[in-house]
């Protein structure tokens, strides 16, 4: 396969380079990733500053933009043909539940899916892990037969979250996104000169983390794999909204 790797941790991060070393013996792999860390940039693109691409070697390119920028620069400028697969990661830190809306890692996979490329976002939920070789081996195992599944990525991408240690590849749960929100999100602080500032922090509150969710799987030491749709339309709400609009006209 021809695989494009990107991330939001930056081109020199542990996750993307471990994944490159794992996949490149079997596949053609190109890394096109942000020059610096771009965590929590979500699906943002650079509209008000020029994008610059720095070629490190024939397989590595650094972009001074967001993960979404990297996908667009890759597909419309650098690559001569569309990749068979985009993998964003391996991110260090969780991308669970509704947190995916903030994630630059997930946004890159979303952009790939929008542009018609099979895409995966991959994360290890523990920032402290120093060896991601087992996680990379799982990704290599997971993508081995993806070409056989023609309908798996229609209008969607896959979000994978892996526990700190992977003991066996079969310990996998197919999950849905949990509901996750934060309390005490904004902390009021003062700098050494007494001037007030605010710091975005927050403690996660998993309001829906029961069986079948990605959070439940991770809490039980499983690898969580979630299909995420590009189309965010609330189809169950369409008729309700039509009735409401009709009522406004009456």
Protein Blocks (a to p, Z undefined) as FASTA:
>chain_A
ZZddddfeojkbmklmmmmmmmmmmpccdddddfbdcehkljadcfkbccddddfblmbc
cdfbdfklmmmmmmmmmpmbdcfbdcedjdedddehjllmmpmklmmmmmmmmnopacdd
dddfbfklcbfklmmmmmmmmmmmmmmmmmlmgoiacdddddfbdfbfklccdddddddd
dehkbccdddfkopacdddebjdddfblcehiaklmmmnopacdddddfblcdfklmmmm
mmmmmmmmZZ
